[in-house]
Amino acid sequence: MKIGILGTRGIPNAYGGFEQFAQYLALGMVQKGHDVWVYNSSMHPYQEKQWNGIHLIHCKDWEDKIGTAGQFVYDYNCLHDAGKRNFDILLQLGYTSNSIWYPLWPKRSITVLNMDGLEWKRAKYNKITRRFLLYAESLAAKHGDVLIADSKGIQDYILYKYHKESIYIPYGAEIIENYDSSMLKELNVEANKYFLLIARMEPENNIETIIKGYLISDPNDPLIIIGGFKNKFGQYLVKKYQSKKLRFAGAIYDQSSINSIRHYSLLYFHGHSVGGTNPSLLEAMACSCNIAAHDNIFNKGILQEDAYYFFDASDVSHIIDLPYDEKIIHQRQEKNIEKIRNAYNWGKIIDAYENVFLDAVKLKA
């Protein structure tokens, strides 16, 4: 098959979740013998035309000049190019800035849409933006040939909201075997003597809830917060919550470093509340973290009984103050590793996508 992948800033991954997914999927499809093309932003640091056997198409991206509107221009440019490529499959990751261009979706290609999370619920957006995102979601659900849901919660939502079937395929993660404790020196912490939160500085990630709960409890061990804090909400948090034990470490992009920092934490907080299968949660599970997650259907659908759950600051404080049972924690860690091995395994996920693509091509033939 000739497969096009758009909706990300491109590969090799230098940005985030969808880019990481695109990288794994594209590599897997090439290894299976398919012809794979990935759309890259003109601002991507990697400017070559190929990467590990994957064709890269660089399209003009104006986001650095005109802000968010540039994403719509970038997606337009990608779709305009895709119309000339005769892809068998065009996989679109997300719908936020490309579903309004559905008249441009190539008629010869089968459009497969990963529906991402409930973008219109994100607290950072105003009412007008939320209305637009809900509209964009409806266009994607209506016009996509095949819909992919990355969580059971999203799958149920699509069926209830749009009366349309979707195929459940989650994200994946790699089980980590080796860790480097020397990374802890840079953060000035010791193994199993710090709490950890890794997230984008956005309200719906419940960062403030976790901070408040931590400060109520006031434990001896510090709370390390990793994530870029230069946006408005990040600056608000840094200014409002000033404590020697509360450390805003900024963004750390090296995957090996992040994995080690996760692994050696006493307790890992996952506050994400909007979206499907979150890559950072799977990575925490793969690093054998002791996890406290926000209480919602998405996180519970993944972790099940193998985590602590919180909804507000008092819950966070209570979890911190609990006497930890090492036996129970170890059992949870082992079960979460098994979930990664059996349900969130990259090999199985790539196989599932290939089967969806092949079935769609056969139906069209």
N, C-alpha and C positions, 0 to 999 in steps of 0.2 A: 504493500500500500504506500501511497504518497500522502504523508501526514503533515499538515501545517498546525503550528501551535502559536496562538496569540493571546494577548491579555496580560502579559507580564512586561517588565522592563528588560527581560532577556537573560541569557545565560553566557558564561558560567555565573552562578548565583553570586551577586554582590549586594543583594537587597533584602529578601525576606522569604515568606512562606510559599507563595505561588511560584516564585522564581526557583526555589529549591525543588518544588514538585516538578516543574517543567524540566529541570535538569535531570532528575532521576528518571522521569518518564521518557524523555527524549533519548537518553543513553540506553535505556532498556529496549526501546523500540528499534533503535539502530542495531543493537546486538542480536535482535530477532530477525534482522535482515530487511527492515522497512526503510524507506526513504523519508527522512525527517527534516523539516524546515522549521526553525524557531525565529519569531520576530523579535528583534532587539531594538531598544531605544537608541537613537543617534548619540545619546549622552552616556551610553554604557561604556565602562572603562575598557572592555575588550572589543576591539574593532576589526578583528579578522573575519573572514567570510566562512570559516569552518572551525568547529571545535569538536574534537574526538569523533569525527565522522558525521557530525550534525551540521547541516547547512544553516547559516545565520543570515537573516535579511535585516539590514539596518534601515529603519524608517525614521524620518524627521520627527523629532519630539520637541515641542515648544514649551514644555512645562517650566523650564528654567526662566523663560521670558514672560509668559502670561499666566503662570500658576496652574490651578486645577483645570482651567479650560484647555490647557495644552494636552491633557490626557485624551480629551475628545478628538483633538486634531491628530494625535498620534494613532489612536485606534482607527480613525478614518483613513489615514495613510496606509496602515497595515491592511485594512479590508480592501482598499482600492487596489493594492498590489496583489492580494490573495485572489482577486477575480481573474488574474492573468495566469495563475499557476496550475490550474487543473488538479487541485488536491482531491484525493478520494475522501479524506476526512479533514475537516477544519475544526480543531478543538479550541474553544474559547474559554479561557479561565476567568470567570467572573462576568458580570454584565453591566457594571456601573457606568462605564463610558463607551460601551460599544453596541448595546442593544438598540439605541435610537437609530443606529445605522443599518438596521436589519434589511432595508431594501437593497443594500450593497452586499449582503451575504451571498457568496457565489452559489448560483442555482445548481451547478454541476457537482458541487461538494456537499457532503453530508455534514451539517453543522451540529456538533456535539458541544453542549454547554455544561460546564461545571458551575452550579448555581451559587457557590460560595455560601456566605452567611446572610443573616437578615440585616443588610447594610442600612436600611431605612430606620432601624431601631437605635443606631449609634447616637449617643447623647451629644456628641460634638457638632452634629448637624442641626441647623435651624429647621423650622416647620416647612418652609418652601423646599429646601434641599431634601428633606425626608419624603415629601410628596413626590418629588421627581424620582428619587431612588425607588420608591414603591412602584411608580409608573414604569421605570426601566426594568424592574424585576418582572412586571407583568408582560412586557414585550418579550423578554427572554423566554419566559415560560410558554408564551403563546406561539412564538415563531421558531424556537429551537427544535431540530429534528429529533434529537436525543438529549434528555436531561440527566445529569449526574448529580446526586446528592452525596455530600461527604459525611453526613451523619444521618442516623435514623430520624432524629428530630426534624431535620430539614426535609427529608423524604416525606414524612407525615404532613408537614406544613404545605408542601407543594401539592400534595393530593387534596388536602382540605381546602386550600385557598384557590387552586386553579383547576381542580378535578383532572389532573394530568399525572400519569405515572412517571416516576423517575427511577433510575438505577442507583442503588447504594454502593458506592465505592469510597472508602475513607482515604486519608493520607497514610503515609508510612513513616517508619523510623528505623534506625539501625541500633542494635544493641551494642552498647559500648563496653569494651573489656578493659581498656587501659586508661589510666588517669594520671595526671601530673599534679601532685600536691604543691609543687613549687609555685604554681600560679597564685596560691593563697597569700604568699608573702607580699605580692603587689597590692593586695587588698587589706593587708595587715590584719588577717584573721587566722584562726586555727581550725583544723578539721573538726567538724561536728560541734562547732561553737559559734555558729552564726545562722540567722534566719535569712532567707533569700526570696527575692521577688524579681522576676524578669518579665518586662512588658513594655509595650509602647505607652507613652504617657497620655492616655485617653481615659475619660471618666468611666466608660463602660467596662474598663478593666479593673475597677474597684480598688485602685491603688490607694486612694484616700481612706477607704474603709479599712484596709489592711494596716495602714500607718496608724490610724486612730486606735485600732485594737491593740497594736503593738505597744503604743505609748500608754494605754490604760493598764496593760499588764506590767510594763516596765521591767522586762527581764534583764539579766546581766549581759546576755549575748547580743551583739549588734544586729540590726536589720540592714542587709545590703540590697540596694535597689539598682538594678541594671536596666538601662534604657536611655535613649537620648531625651534630655529634658530641656531642649532649647525652644520647644513650642510653648504656646501660651499656658496650657495646663501644667506642663512640666515646670515652668518658671513659677507658677502659683504654688505648687507643692514645695519647691525648694525654699521659697520665701516664707511660707507659712509654718512649715515643720522643720524647726532647727533644733537638733539634738546631737550630742556627741556620738550617741549610739545609733543614730539614723544616718546612713551613708548613701548618698547619691553617687554611684560609681560611673554614671554615663553609659554610653553604648560600648559594647565589646562584640566585635564581629568574628573573631577567630573561633571556629567551631570547637576545636580541641580545648581551648581555654574555657569556653562556656560550659562544655560538658564536665570538665573537672570541677569547676565552681559549683555546678549543680550537684554533682555526686557527693561532695564533702559537706554539703549544708546539713544543718540539724533538722530544718523543716523548710520545705519549698512551698511558697504560696502561688496559687494560680487563680487569678481573679477574673479572667475573661468570662463575660456573660452573654455576648452576642456572637453568633456564628456557629459553625458546625464543629468538625474535628479539628482542634487547634494544634498545629505542628509543635509548638513549644511545650504543650502538655505531653504529647507523645515522646518528645525528647527527654523530658523530665522522668517519665516512666522508664525509658530506655537507659537512663543513668542511675536507676535504682534509688530515686529520691523518695523521701518520706513526704507525702503530699497533703496539703490542705487546699481544697478547691472551692470556688464559689458554687453555691447550691443551685444548679439549674439543669435542665434536661440534657443539655449538650455534654457537660462535664460528667454527669452521673451516667450517661449512656456509655461513656468510655471507661471510667474508673469503677463504676458499680459500688461495691462495698469496700473497696480497697483504698480509701482515703478518708481524711477528716473533711467535713463540709461546714461552710460558714455562709451566713447571709448578711450579717451586720457586724459592727465593730465589737460588740459584746461577745459574739460567737468567736471572733478571732482571738480576743483576750482569753476566753475560756479554753480554747485549743492550746494556746501557748502555755497556760498554767496547768494543763493536764499532766499527771505523772505518766511518762511514756513507758509503755510495755514493749521491751525490745523484741520479744517473741512475736507479738502481733504486728509490729512494724516490719519485721523480717518477712513474715508471711505475706503481708501486703506487697512488699517489694517484689517477692518471688512471683506472685500472681500477676502483677503489672508487667513484669518481664515476659511472662507467658503470653499475655495479651499481645505484646509487641511481636513476639515470635509467631503467633498463630493467626492473629487478626489484622495486625498493622505491619505486616511484612512487605517490604518493597517488591520483592519478587512476585508475591501473590497479587499485589495491587497492579503491577504492570501487566501481568497475565490477564487480570480482569478487564483492564482497559483494552487490551488487544482483542479479547473476545467480543467486547461491545462493538469495537470498530469493525471486526470481521463480519459479525452478524448484521450490522447496519449496511455494509457494502453488499452482502448477499441479498438482503431484502430489496435493495435498490436495483440490483442487476436484472 
